[in-house]
Amino acid sequence: MIKKTVIICVDDEANILKSLRTELQEAISNEYLIEIAEGGEEALELLDELLEDGYEVPLIISDHIMPDMKGDELLKHVHVLSPKTLKIMLTGQADIEAVGRAIKYAKLYRYIAKPWETEDLRLTVVEAVNSYLQAKKLAEQNIQCQRLNQELAESVQLLSASERKFRAIFNQTFQFTGMLSVEGILLETNQTALDFSGLQLEDVVGKPLWDCYWWTVSPETQAQVKLAFEKAVSGEFIRYEIDIFGADNRTATIDFSIKPILDERGIVEYLIIEGRDISDVYQELHLRQKAEAELIQLNEALSRFVPRQFLQLLEKDSIIDIQLGDEVEQEMSVLFSDIRNFTTLSETMTPEDNFKFINAYLYQMEPAIIEHKGFIDKYMGDGIMALFSGSADDALCAGISMLQRLDKYNENRVNSGYLPLKIGIGINTGSLMLGTVGGRYRMDTTVISDHVNLASRLENLTKDYGVSLFMTHYTLARLQNPTEYNLRFIEQVKVKGKSKAVAVFEVFDGDEPHIKQSKSATKTMFEQGVLFYYQRQMQQAAQHFEVVLEMNPRDTVAQLYLRRCQSDQ
């Protein structure tokens, strides 16, 4: 009794299996049985039973994300059990690494994204089944060809005088087949090789192999064939892929080999040449490689709009997995930065120059964030909002690095005749909500929290105080070793809508060396003045700020506090 062949569908969602089975039955009628499995282990048991019972399994279609076994791992096991079974990955959550593993270890035939197009699925399954049958037929023909080749070799030895019988066997092979003398002269070739290039036997017999029409694609090809012959005539079996001319100068790629035939003394008596047209295989491989390259480029391009770290925080493998309303709570550090007086500066430039200026500036700042394990959530004109999911030190070091990079950038601007830039940076640390917002046709990633608003407010405060970098006590409390940084207490800030004040600290590691040295030298005096100020002892506070300004006249915070003291006395 002839048993039907079976197609296996694997998915951990019953509704998807039901839909898939229905569409496959419509696509291939009743020619094949459709078996389903709701997981990798179940699928492997089913496959093992089918193979043991003598069923053929030309195709397996599997999801990737399943609870007991990933799709690429399942297909790898399937390939071990049934190498000839074609594999299709049908999923909405496979990343390029999973697809790559499936291609490498399971010889993946095709990857189709969910939700699939019915016609695309139908055509793919039909093509896959046909490909399986063609491969099966080709394997059978290869076995037959090997048998015929063996018969050919024996016939040459035993029936060299029987030209008619020799050629009858010779011309049965579907491959290109021929025989060479030890001098490289083509003695015989079969009708398949002749028909492929539109040749007659007299066009090639009696010529050196490399001078025959097939190899005149290029001088390099002819030289390659001659070298292959020289190796083969010394007793070495040669096999490689090469391009040849077909009819009407059509180029084809063949799997080409030269096999030396030895006499009873072990001496090469003649050589058998064979070739099999693999142009279709190469075309399919080229298209698959092109598709994979485009997929990699697309993922790289999309990662510039939605950072890879954002996807990781949302526990998404790919941007296509993101849905409106996805969200997660995470403790992070937020960094805001902005160019001082950018509006005034931009008014002196054309729109084109504005874009060039902003991109040149952002190009300098981005590495400081990336190198310290952060990622840029969004650009706001000249402004930057960056997130750090690691330690608070990452965010603070990134801010200091931005200021140091700005100093070097300003040197080039001044040398080119432009004014130097000043920026302000605010950093805060706390619990944030990351997610997606928007509507049906447009959505965006965003971060929502009072801690985000506080970081933005700190960046604005740097303008009022004339300093470069502020952070909150929340960030200070999460630093691994605060004593490694140069910082000083500035004030208590009331956050809108909150009753508890927030302590603000200036970090001046990124200041010019002499300013940094002066602030370090006057830190104690300055903070004592701030303490007197909050105790409403304005005269003592003013005296301390006057001493600070005698040592560091450019201390803008001390100047501001002194004016406050004088106005309140």
C-alpha positions in Angstrom: 0.0 0.0 0.0 1.4 3.4 -1.0 1.3 5.9 1.8 0.8 9.6 1.3 3.4 12.1 1.9 3.0 14.4 4.9 3.5 18.1 5.6 4.1 19.0 9.3 3.0 22.4 10.7 4.3 23.5 14.1 3.0 26.4 16.3 2.1 26.8 19.9 -1.1 28.7 19.0 -4.0 26.4 18.0 -5.8 29.1 16.0 -2.7 29.7 13.8 -2.4 25.9 13.2 -6.0 25.7 12.3 -5.7 28.6 9.8 -2.5 27.2 8.4 -3.9 23.7 7.9 -7.0 25.2 6.1 -4.9 27.3 3.7 -2.5 24.4 3.0 -5.4 22.0 2.2 -6.7 24.6 -0.3 -3.3 25.1 -1.8 -2.4 21.4 -2.3 -5.8 19.7 -2.3 -5.7 16.2 -1.0 -2.4 15.2 -2.4 -0.7 15.4 1.0 -1.6 14.8 4.6 -1.3 17.8 6.9 -0.1 16.9 10.4 0.2 19.5 13.2 2.2 19.8 16.4 1.9 22.4 19.2 5.6 22.5 20.1 9.1 21.4 19.2 9.2 18.2 21.2 5.8 17.0 19.9 6.9 17.8 16.4 10.1 15.7 16.7 8.1 12.8 18.1 5.6 13.1 15.2 8.4 13.2 12.7 10.2 10.2 14.2 6.9 8.1 14.1 6.2 9.1 10.5 9.7 8.2 9.3 9.6 4.9 11.2 6.3 4.1 9.4 7.8 4.8 6.0 6.1 8.2 5.3 7.8 10.9 3.3 8.0 14.3 4.9 8.9 16.8 2.1 8.2 20.0 4.2 7.9 21.3 7.7 6.6 24.7 8.6 7.5 26.0 12.1 7.0 29.0 14.2 10.2 30.5 15.9 9.1 31.6 19.4 7.7 28.5 21.2 7.8 27.7 25.0 9.6 24.4 24.9 12.0 24.8 21.9 12.8 27.7 19.5 12.0 27.2 15.9 15.6 27.4 14.7 16.6 24.7 17.2 13.7 22.5 16.1 14.6 22.8 12.4 18.2 21.9 13.3 17.0 18.6 14.9 14.7 18.0 11.9 17.6 18.4 9.6 19.5 15.7 11.5 16.5 13.3 11.4 15.5 14.1 7.8 18.1 16.1 5.8 16.0 16.2 2.7 12.9 17.7 4.3 12.6 21.4 3.4 12.1 23.8 6.2 10.1 27.0 6.3 10.2 29.4 9.3 6.8 31.2 9.6 6.9 33.7 12.5 6.6 37.3 13.5 9.4 37.2 16.0 12.5 35.7 14.4 15.6 37.9 14.4 18.3 37.9 11.8 20.5 35.7 14.1 17.8 33.0 14.4 17.2 33.1 10.6 21.0 32.9 10.1 21.3 29.8 12.4 18.4 28.2 10.7 20.0 28.8 7.3 23.4 27.5 8.5 22.4 24.5 10.5 19.0 23.5 9.1 19.4 24.6 5.4 16.3 26.9 5.8 14.4 27.0 2.6 12.4 30.2 3.3 11.5 32.7 6.1 7.9 34.1 5.9 6.9 36.9 8.4 3.6 36.8 10.2 0.9 37.7 9.4 1.5 36.0 6.1 0.0 36.7 2.7 -2.1 33.7 1.7 -1.0 33.8 -1.9 2.7 34.1 -0.9 2.3 31.1 1.5 0.5 29.0 -1.2 3.1 29.7 -3.8 6.0 29.1 -1.4 4.5 25.7 -0.2 3.8 24.6 -3.8 7.4 25.6 -4.9 8.9 23.9 -1.8 7.1 20.6 -2.5 8.0 20.8 -6.2 11.6 21.5 -5.2 11.6 18.5 -2.9 10.2 16.3 -5.7 12.8 17.6 -8.2 15.6 17.1 -5.7 14.3 13.5 -5.1 14.2 13.0 -8.8 17.6 14.5 -9.2 19.0 12.2 -6.5 17.5 9.2 -8.3 19.0 10.4 -11.5 22.4 11.0 -9.8 22.3 7.4 -8.6 21.4 6.3 -12.1 24.2 8.5 -13.5 26.7 7.1 -11.1 25.7 3.6 -12.2 25.9 4.6 -15.8 29.2 6.3 -15.3 30.5 3.1 -13.7 29.1 1.1 -16.6 30.8 3.6 -19.0 34.2 3.2 -17.4 33.8 -0.6 -17.5 32.6 -0.4 -21.1 35.6 1.6 -22.1 37.8 -1.1 -20.7 35.9 -4.1 -21.8 34.2 -2.9 -25.0 36.6 -0.4 -26.4 36.0 -2.0 -29.8 32.3 -1.6 -29.7 31.7 2.0 -30.7 27.9 1.7 -31.1 27.4 0.2 -27.6 29.7 2.7 -26.0 27.9 5.7 -27.5 24.5 4.3 -26.6 25.4 4.2 -22.9 27.4 7.4 -23.1 24.5 9.4 -24.5 22.0 8.2 -21.8 23.5 10.4 -19.1 21.8 13.7 -18.4 25.1 15.3 -17.3 27.7 16.6 -19.6 30.2 13.7 -20.0 33.3 13.3 -22.0 36.6 11.5 -22.3 40.1 13.0 -22.6 43.4 11.5 -23.7 46.4 11.9 -21.4 47.5 14.8 -23.7 44.2 16.7 -22.9 42.6 16.0 -26.3 38.9 15.5 -26.3 38.2 12.0 -27.5 34.4 11.7 -26.9 31.6 13.8 -25.5 27.9 12.9 -25.0 24.9 14.5 -26.8 23.8 16.4 -23.7 27.0 18.5 -23.7 26.7 19.1 -27.4 23.1 20.0 -27.3 23.6 22.4 -24.4 26.0 24.6 -26.5 24.5 23.9 -29.9 27.6 22.0 -31.1 28.3 19.0 -33.4 30.7 16.3 -32.4 33.2 17.4 -35.1 33.3 20.9 -33.6 35.1 19.6 -30.5 36.5 16.1 -30.9 40.3 16.2 -31.6 40.8 19.6 -29.9 42.5 20.3 -26.6 39.7 20.5 -24.0 40.5 24.2 -23.0 40.2 25.3 -26.6 36.7 23.9 -27.0 33.8 26.4 -27.2 32.5 25.7 -23.7 35.6 27.2 -22.0 36.1 30.3 -24.3 34.2 32.4 -21.8 37.5 34.1 -20.9 41.3 33.4 -21.1 41.2 32.9 -17.3 38.6 30.2 -17.6 40.7 28.4 -20.3 43.8 28.6 -18.1 41.9 27.3 -15.1 40.7 24.2 -17.2 44.2 23.5 -18.4 45.6 23.6 -14.9 42.8 21.3 -13.7 43.8 18.8 -16.5 47.4 18.9 -15.5 46.6 18.0 -11.9 44.2 15.3 -13.0 46.6 13.6 -15.4 49.0 13.2 -12.5 46.4 11.1 -10.8 44.4 13.7 -8.8 40.6 13.9 -8.8 39.6 17.5 -9.6 36.2 19.1 -8.9 35.1 22.7 -8.8 32.5 25.2 -10.1 33.1 27.1 -13.3 31.2 29.2 -15.9 30.9 27.9 -19.5 29.3 29.1 -22.7 26.0 27.6 -23.8 24.1 28.1 -27.0 24.0 31.7 -28.2 26.8 32.8 -25.9 24.6 32.1 -22.8 26.6 31.7 -19.7 25.9 28.9 -17.2 27.5 27.7 -14.0 28.4 24.0 -13.8 29.6 21.6 -11.2 32.7 20.3 -13.1 35.0 17.4 -12.5 37.9 15.5 -14.1 38.5 11.9 -12.9 41.6 10.0 -14.0 41.0 6.3 -15.1 43.9 4.0 -14.3 45.0 0.8 -16.0 46.0 -2.4 -14.2 49.5 -1.0 -13.7 48.1 2.1 -11.9 49.0 4.4 -14.8 46.5 7.1 -16.0 45.1 5.7 -19.3 42.5 8.4 -20.0 40.3 10.9 -18.1 36.5 11.2 -17.6 35.1 14.8 -17.5 31.6 15.5 -16.1 29.5 18.6 -15.7 26.1 19.4 -14.2 24.3 22.7 -14.8 23.7 24.3 -11.4 22.8 27.8 -12.7 19.3 27.6 -11.0 20.8 26.8 -7.7 23.2 29.7 -8.0 20.4 32.0 -8.9 18.3 30.9 -5.9 21.4 31.3 -3.6 22.0 34.8 -5.0 18.4 35.9 -4.4 18.5 34.5 -0.9 21.8 36.2 -0.1 20.4 39.4 -1.6 17.2 39.2 0.6 19.3 38.5 3.7 21.6 41.5 2.9 18.5 43.7 2.5 17.1 42.4 5.7 20.3 43.2 7.6 20.4 46.7 6.0 16.8 47.3 6.9 17.4 46.3 10.6 20.5 48.6 10.7 18.5 51.5 9.2 15.6 51.0 11.6 17.9 50.8 14.6 18.9 54.4 13.9 15.3 55.5 14.5 14.4 53.1 17.3 17.5 52.3 19.4 18.3 48.6 19.9 18.6 49.3 23.7 15.0 50.5 23.7 13.8 47.3 22.1 15.8 45.3 24.6 14.2 47.2 27.5 10.8 46.4 26.0 11.9 42.7 25.6 11.4 42.9 21.9 13.5 41.0 19.3 12.7 43.3 16.4 11.0 46.5 15.6 8.2 44.6 13.9 7.3 43.1 17.3 6.5 46.5 18.8 2.8 47.2 19.4 1.1 50.4 20.4 0.9 50.6 24.2 3.9 48.4 25.0 5.5 49.7 28.2 7.9 48.8 31.0 9.0 50.4 34.2 12.7 50.8 34.7 15.1 52.7 36.9 17.4 54.8 34.7 19.4 57.9 34.5 18.1 60.7 32.2 20.4 63.2 30.5 19.2 66.4 28.9 21.6 68.8 27.0 21.0 72.0 25.0 23.1 74.6 23.3 23.0 78.1 24.9 21.5 80.9 22.8 20.9 78.5 19.9 17.9 80.6 18.7 20.0 83.7 18.4 22.8 81.7 16.7 20.5 80.0 14.2 19.0 83.4 13.1 22.3 84.2 11.5 22.3 81.1 9.4 20.4 79.8 6.4 18.1 76.7 6.9 20.7 74.6 5.1 23.6 75.9 7.3 21.4 75.3 10.4 21.1 71.6 9.5 24.8 71.3 8.8 25.7 73.0 12.0 23.3 70.9 14.1 24.5 67.6 12.5 28.2 68.6 13.0 27.6 69.3 16.7 25.5 66.2 17.3 28.1 64.1 15.5 30.6 65.2 18.2 28.3 64.5 21.1 26.8 61.1 20.2 30.0 59.0 20.8 30.2 60.4 24.4 26.8 58.8 25.1 27.4 55.6 23.2 30.8 55.0 24.8 29.3 55.2 28.3 26.6 52.6 27.7 23.8 55.0 27.0 21.5 55.6 24.0 19.9 58.7 22.5 16.1 58.5 23.0 15.5 61.6 20.8 17.0 64.7 19.3 15.1 67.9 19.9 16.6 70.4 17.4 19.9 71.1 19.1 18.8 69.3 22.2 19.6 65.7 23.2 17.7 63.4 25.5 19.7 60.3 26.5 18.9 57.3 28.7 21.3 55.1 30.8 20.0 51.8 32.2 23.2 50.9 33.9 24.9 52.8 36.8 24.4 56.5 37.4 28.1 56.8 36.8 27.6 56.1 33.1 25.3 59.1 32.7 27.6 61.4 34.7 30.7 60.3 32.8 28.9 60.8 29.5 28.0 64.3 30.5 31.6 65.1 31.5 32.8 63.5 28.2 30.4 65.7 26.3 31.9 68.8 27.8 35.4 67.6 27.1 34.5 66.9 23.5 32.9 70.3 23.2 36.2 72.0 24.3 38.1 70.2 21.4 35.3 71.0 19.0 35.4 74.7 20.1 39.1 74.8 19.3 38.3 74.0 15.7 35.5 76.5 15.6 37.6 79.3 16.9 40.4 78.4 14.4 37.8 78.6 11.6 36.6 82.0 12.7 33.4 80.9 14.6 32.3 81.7 18.1 32.7 78.8 20.7 29.6 77.0 21.9 28.3 76.6 25.4 26.0 73.8 26.5 24.0 73.0 29.6 23.5 69.4 30.9 21.0 68.2 33.5 21.0 64.6 34.9 18.5 62.8 37.1 18.0 59.2 38.2 14.8 57.4 39.1 12.0 55.1 38.0 10.7 55.7 34.4 8.0 54.3 32.2 9.2 53.5 28.7 6.8 52.6 26.0 5.0 53.5 22.7 2.4 56.2 22.1 0.5 57.3 19.1 -2.4 56.2 16.9 -3.2 53.8 14.1 -0.9 55.3 11.5 1.9 56.9 13.5 3.5 55.9 16.8 6.7 56.8 18.6 8.7 55.6 21.6 8.7 57.8 24.6 9.7 58.0 28.3 7.3 59.3 30.9 8.1 60.2 34.5 8.5 63.1 36.9 12.2 62.2 36.9 12.4 63.0 33.2 10.8 66.4 33.8 13.2 67.1 36.6 16.2 66.3 34.4 14.9 68.7 31.8 14.3 71.4 34.5 17.9 71.0 35.7 19.2 71.6 32.2 17.2 74.8 32.1 18.7 75.8 35.5 22.2 75.6 34.2 21.4 78.7 32.0 20.3 80.7 35.1 23.4 79.8 37.0 25.9 80.0 34.1 27.3 76.5 34.7 27.6 73.4 32.5 26.4 70.4 34.4 23.8 69.9 37.2 22.6 66.6 38.8 20.1 65.8 41.5 20.7 64.1 44.9 18.9 61.1 43.4 21.8 60.6 41.0 24.4 61.4 43.7 23.0 58.7 45.9 23.4 56.1 43.2 27.0 56.9 42.3 29.4 54.1 43.1 32.1 56.4 44.4 31.0 60.1 44.6 34.4 61.2 45.9 35.9 60.5 42.4 34.0 63.6 41.0 34.4 67.3 41.6 31.0 68.6 42.7 29.4 71.1 45.1 25.9 71.7 46.5 24.1 74.5 44.8 20.5 74.7 46.1 17.2 73.1 46.9 14.7 73.1 44.0 11.0 72.8 44.4 9.5 70.6 41.7 6.2 71.6 40.3 3.4 69.5 41.8 5.7 68.1 44.5 6.0 69.2 48.2 9.5 67.8 48.7 12.5 69.9 47.5 15.3 68.3 45.4 19.0 69.0 46.1 20.9 70.2 43.1 24.7 69.6 42.7 27.1 71.1 40.2 29.7 68.7 38.7 32.6 70.8 37.3 34.9 68.0 36.1 34.3 69.2 32.5 35.2 72.9 33.2 38.4 74.5 32.0 41.3 73.4 34.2 41.9 76.8 35.9 38.1 77.2 36.6 38.0 73.6 37.9 41.0 74.3 40.2 39.4 77.5 41.5 36.1 75.9 42.3 37.9 73.0 44.1 39.9 75.5 46.2 36.8 77.5 47.2 34.3 74.6 47.6 34.2 74.7 51.4 33.9 78.4 51.6 31.2 78.4 48.9 29.1 75.7 50.5 29.4 77.4 53.9 28.0 80.5 52.2 25.1 78.6 50.8 24.4 77.2 54.3 24.3 80.7 55.8 22.0 81.8 53.0 19.5 79.0 53.7 19.7 79.9 57.5 18.8 83.5 56.4 22.1 84.8 57.8 22.6 87.1 54.8 25.6 89.1 56.1 27.7 86.0 56.9 26.6 84.4 53.6 27.6 87.5 51.6 31.0 87.6 53.3 31.7 84.0 52.3 30.7 84.6 48.7 32.9 87.7 48.5 35.9 85.6 49.6 35.0 83.0 46.9 34.9 85.8 44.2 38.2 87.2 45.3 39.7 83.8 44.6 37.6 83.0 41.5 35.9 86.2 40.0 34.3 84.1 37.2 32.3 81.9 39.6 28.8 82.8 38.3 26.9 80.9 41.0 28.8 82.8 43.8 27.9 86.0 41.9 24.2 85.1 41.8 24.1 84.2 45.5 25.9 87.5 46.5 23.3 89.5 44.6 20.6 87.6 46.4 22.2 88.3 49.8 22.6 92.0 49.1 19.0 92.3 47.9 17.6 90.5 51.0 19.7 92.4 53.6 
